[in-house]
Amino acid sequence: MHIKLKDVTPKEIMPGYNGKLIHTENMSLAFWEVEKGAEVPQHSHMNEQVMHVLEGSFEFTLDGDTKVYEPGDLVVIAPHMTHSGKALTNCKLMDVFSPTREEYK
């Protein structure tokens, strides 16, 4: 499989979160452009997730612990762990989910 990210049409998954979504047999990748102030409410899911901040400043709460993450920071989120977030600036994030995030297809 070869994908040119510039050719992938973004989807707005929730207000302010536009993602270019790539799915393989065992994982999903989401390349997000996030508007300043956009929030992800507290939730959990069965997927393991790795979040990578590419640009901007992102406030993230994992299991009740809130920190601000900057470019180059990664967060590993275990399956079923509660988490939420808020873009403090316009942000670019990359999420990797395993297994595939079926509801994003």
VOGU-3710 file (C-alpha; in Angstrom, 3 decimals, decimal comma):
1> mhiklkdvtp> 0,000/0,000/0,000  1,278/3,476/-0,902  -0,602/6,594/0,179  0,039/10,248/-0,579  -1,277/12,083/2,456  -1,893/15,220/0,378  -4,452/13,232/-1,631  -6,454/12,023/1,391  -9,678/13,966/1,978  -10,023/15,082/5,613
11> keimpgyngk> -13,117/14,266/7,684  -14,431/16,321/10,588  -14,823/13,666/13,301  -15,910/16,183/15,941  -16,132/19,983/15,924  -12,716/21,465/15,214  -11,018/18,092/14,550  -10,363/17,473/10,862  -8,501/14,242/10,256  -6,903/12,491/7,347
21> lihtenmsla> -7,596/8,883/8,293  -5,596/5,888/7,102  -6,614/2,332/7,948  -4,665/-0,895/7,677  -5,632/-4,393/8,731  -4,452/-3,857/12,318  -4,226/-0,120/12,949  -5,534/3,317/12,103  -3,556/6,529/11,708  -5,178/9,925/12,093
31> fwevekgaev> -3,432/13,124/11,000  -5,417/15,873/12,722  -5,630/19,596/12,127  -7,229/20,925/15,297  -8,686/24,397/15,747  -7,714/26,418/18,812  -10,215/25,765/21,623  -11,551/22,514/20,150  -12,104/19,865/22,811  -12,305/16,092/22,959
41> pqhshmneqv> -14,603/15,136/25,847  -13,508/12,521/28,356  -13,846/9,053/26,860  -12,162/5,686/26,577  -11,989/2,977/23,927  -10,688/-0,532/23,487  -7,843/0,634/21,206  -4,306/1,291/22,361  -3,406/4,809/21,180  -0,251/6,833/20,716
51> mhvlegsfef> -0,692/10,601/20,333  2,129/12,673/18,829  2,006/16,481/18,918  3,420/17,782/15,632  2,571/21,495/15,986  0,978/23,703/18,619  0,152/23,314/22,277  -2,305/20,643/23,421  -3,705/20,160/26,925  -4,318/16,472/27,564
61> tldgdtkvye> -5,797/14,665/30,556  -4,952/10,985/30,977  -6,549/9,104/33,848  -7,106/12,389/35,751  -3,572/13,785/35,207  -3,524/16,963/33,066  -0,404/18,181/31,235  0,364/20,463/28,309  2,144/18,822/25,392  4,273/20,532/22,750
71> pgdlvviaph> 5,795/19,455/19,411  7,790/16,266/19,739  5,827/15,001/22,756  4,176/11,588/22,581  1,616/10,057/24,916  0,877/6,330/25,101  -2,739/5,630/26,057  -3,555/2,117/27,238  -6,822/0,461/26,161  -9,863/1,573/28,215
81> mthsgkaltn> -7,925/4,451/29,905  -10,018/7,622/30,225  -8,667/10,685/28,455  -9,677/14,090/27,091  -7,989/17,043/25,450  -8,147/20,665/24,355  -6,183/22,570/21,724  -4,613/25,613/23,399  -3,475/26,808/19,942  -4,138/25,555/16,435
91> cklmdvfspt> -2,527/22,110/16,477  -1,411/19,287/14,260  -1,532/15,894/15,942  -0,974/12,345/14,792  -2,754/9,450/16,487  -2,039/5,781/15,950  -4,663/3,279/17,097  -4,416/-0,488/17,379  -6,473/-2,390/16,500  -8,102/-0,482/13,651
101> reeyk> -10,509/2,235/14,797  -13,574/0,871/12,982  -15,863/3,816/13,818  -13,490/6,160/11,929  -13,878/4,241/8,642
//
